[in-house]
Amino acid sequence: MTNTDKEIQADYKKRINRVFTFIDENLESDLSLATVSEIAFFSPFHFHRIFKLITEETLNEYVTRRRIEKSALELLHKNSTATAIAHKLGFSDNSSFSRAFKKYYGISPTEFRKQNPNRFSKIRQLSKNGQEYPDHNKYICIIDNLRNWIRMNAKIKIAELPKINVAYVSSIGPQNLEEAFGKLVRWATPQGLMNDETKMLTVYHDSFKVTEASKVRMRAAILLNKPTEADGEVALTSIEAGKYIVGSFEIGLNEFEKSWTGLFLWMNENGYRKADSNPFEMYHNNFNEHPERKAIVDFYIPIE
């Protein structure tokens, strides 16, 4: 690939990043091909091709999936009715919402909320893999184990986080996250942004509870301590100030999912409600340099 090709590819991804942000902020609005392609400064025909090349989904498939997955999280974490959720996320009526939801998860929104007694475990997408929810006794055992895990392995506090500025590279699926961090480090190093105090983050725009892992959108990010300019695939954004549950862990790489799940359990059992902004991880070491290959990491859940 020539330098010109790389520059064009980076420009395309930069424009698609703008589209991702626009969709996230306007799920209840008109997200037609004509509307969204204008955000990317592409013709509708060209945008359709580029978007599918990068995401492996058409715009309509992506928007519908995001709306359905957002509604699933609302059903799990909010007390909103299905009708209110349908209206909030741009469905014409409750019946069209129910049909779309059932097509994706294999059950109606009402049944989904009823069948998922455990609001904290990974959701089984019944229509895709046919696995059932755990029975009551197994569910109680899972919850007890998570409580014990959190009590023994996490230091948890509620903190007010100031606005922080970050540079990031987008990644679709954890399989591409390491590459995204590599691009970010290669950009940051010559600018003097990499040192012993540098904090790396992973910001999650989707939840593994409701989104197929390969489609989870994340940002490989670096905390900025001085003004800088975006370049190519590297974009700049801010994590807004707010209240967070902060769980501090020293864990193996195979314990991240358990830690997140346990922290969400702690959130629900202590009466907190997740805010609409995105959770993230902040790393305090290089796990490869730890004698037990453990990550020293803080998990942040935004709360209302």
N, C-alpha and C positions, 0 to 999 in steps of 0.2 A: 504494500500500500504506500503510495507516494505521500509526501507531506501535505500536498493540496487535498488529497482524498481524506487524510486524517483531519484536516481543518474543516472540511465540509461535514464530515461525520460528527465532529465535536459541535459544530454549529447546529446541526439538526437536533442533537441530544439536548443542547441548551434550549432550543425552542420547545421541545417536547416537555422539558422540565417546567417551563412556563405554563404549558397546557395542564400538566398534572396539578399544579397549584390552583389554577383556575377551576378545574373540575372539583377538587376538594372543597373549594369555597362556594361552589354554586350547584351542588347536587340537586337542589330543589328547583333549579331554573332550567331554561331552554339550553340544552347541550347538543343541539343539532350539529351535523357536519359543517354546515355553512357558518354557524356561530363560532365553533371552536377552532376551525381552520384559520379564522381571522386572528385569533390570539397568537397563533404560531407564524403568522405572515406567510402562509402557504396557500396556494389554490386548493379548493376542496379535493380535487382529484389527486394532487401531489401529496397533500396532507394525509389522505386516506392510506396511500401506499407507504409513506414514511412511518406513520403511527403503527400500522400493523407489523412493519418490519422490526420496529424497536420493541413493541409490547407483545407481539404474536397474538393480538386480538384486534378486531375492528373497534372503532370508536364506540359504536352502539353496544357491542359486547362488553367493553370495558366499563362504560357508564352504568349499564344495567347491573353488572356484577358489583360495582362499588356501591350502588344504591341498596342492593339486596344485602350485601355484607354489612353495610352501615345499619340497616334495619335490624339485622340479627343482633348486633351489639347493643342497639337500643332496647331490644326485647330482653336482653340479658342484664343490662346494667341500669335501665330506667324503668319507671312505673308507667310510662306512656302507653296508651291503647294502640292497638294495631291501626285503627283508623287515623289517629293523630300522626303516627309514624309514616303511614302511606301519604298523607297530605304533606308532611314536612319534607319528604324525599322526592316529591314531584310525580307521584303516581296519580292517575286521573281519578281513581276511586279505590275503595277497599277491596273490591272483588278483583280488579286488575293486579293490585299489589299481592293478594293472596295467591293468585295463579302464578305470578312470576316467582314468588317465594317458594311455592311448592315445587315448581319446575327445577329450582336450583337445589333445594335441600331435601325434597321428597316428602315433606310434611307441611301442613299449614302453619302460619305464624302462631296461632293459638296453641296448636299441638306442640310446636317447637318449644315454646315457653314452658308448657306443662311437662313435656318429656325430659327437659333438661334440668333436673332437680339440682344438679351441680353447676352452678354458674361460673365455676372457676376452672373446670377441666377443659381439655381440648374437645371441641365439638366434633361429633362423628357426622360427616356428610353422608347421610344414609343412602341417598340416591346414587352416590359414587362408589362406595365400598361395602355397603350392606351391613356394616357393623352396628350392633345395638348399643344403647346406653348401658352403663353398668347397673346391676341390680342394687337394691337398697343396702344390703349388707356390705357389698363391695364398695359402694359409694361412701358409706360411713368410715370404712377402713382407710380409703384414699384421703378423706378429709382429716382424719386423726393423724395420719402420717405427715400430711402437709403442715398441720399445726406444729407438730413436733420438729419438723425440719426447719421451719421458720424460727421457732423459739431457740433452736440450737445454733443456727447458722447466720442469722441476720440481726443487724442492729438497725432498728427502724425509728425514724423520726418524721415529724411534719415540719417542712421548711418553706419559707418564702424565698423563691428564686428570683434574683434580678434578671432583667433582660440580658441575654448573652448573644453575641454575634458569632456566627460559624461560617466556615467555607465547607462545601460538600460536593460529593459526586454521587449521583443516583445509582441505585442498584435494584433490579427486579429479581427477587429470589436470593436466598442466602448463598446459592452456588456462585453468584457473581460479586459477593460482597468483598472478598479478599482482593479481587482485581480492582474494585472501586477504591479501596483504601490504598492500593499501590499507586494508582493514578494521582490520588490526593497527596500522598507523601512526595512523589516525584515533582509535583507542582510546588509544594510548600517548602521543601528543603533549600532550594537556591534562594528563596526569599527570606531565609533566616527564621522561619516559623517553627522549625523542629528543634526542640531542646529537651532537657530533662524535665522541664515543667509543663511541656505540651500535653494537653488533654485531648484524647480521641473519643468520639462518640458514635453510637449507632442510633439513629432516630427511626422509629417505626411508624409508617403511615397506614399500615394494615395490621390486622391481628391474626396470628397463627390459629386462633380459636375459630375463626370463621372464613379465613382465606386459605386456599391451597398454597402450600409452602412455596412452590416455584413461582407464584405470582405475587407474593408479599413484596410490597414496595418499601424500600429502606433508603436511608441516606448515610453514607460513610462520611463523617464530619470531623472537623478539627476546630477547637475553640480558638478564636482569634483574640490576640492581646494587643493588636495594633491595626490601624487602617490598612486595607489592601484592596486590590482590584481583582474581579473575576477574570478568568481566562479559559477559553475553550469549554470543556465539559465541567470545569469547576465553577460552581455558582455560589453566591453569597445569600445568606438569609439570617433571620434572628429567631431565637426561641424566646417568646414573650415572657415577661415577668408573671409570676403566679404562685399559687400554693401547690406543693407537691408532697406526696409520700416518698421518702427517700429510704431505700433499703440498701445497706452496705454489706457486701459479701466478699468472702475469699473462697472461690469455688473452682472446681474442675470444669472443663468445657462441656462435659456431658450433663452438667447440673444447672445450666442456664434456664431451660424450660421449667424445671421443677421450682427454681427460685422465683421466676416470674409468676407462675401459677399460685405458689404459696403467698406471694406478696398481694396478688389480687384477692385471694381468700381473706387475708388480713384486712384489706381495705373494706370488703363487704361486711365482715364480722364486726368491724369497729365503726360502722355507720357512715363511712365516707362514700361519696359518689364521684365516679370518674368524670372529669371535664372533657370537652370535645377536642382539646389539643392532643398532641402526640406524646406517648411515653418514649423514653430513651435510656440508653446505657452510657455511663461515663467511665472510662478505664483509667486506672492509676498505676498500671505496670505493664510490662511485656511478659505475658505468661510463659514464654519460652525461656526467660531468665529466672523464673521462680523455681526453687529446688524441687517442688512437687508439681510443676507446670500448672499452677493455679492462677486464676485471674482475680485481681483485686479490683472490684467494680461496684459502682453505685447504680441502682435501678431507680428511675424517676417515673412516678405515675402522677399526672396532673389531676387535681381534684377541684371540685366546685367550692 
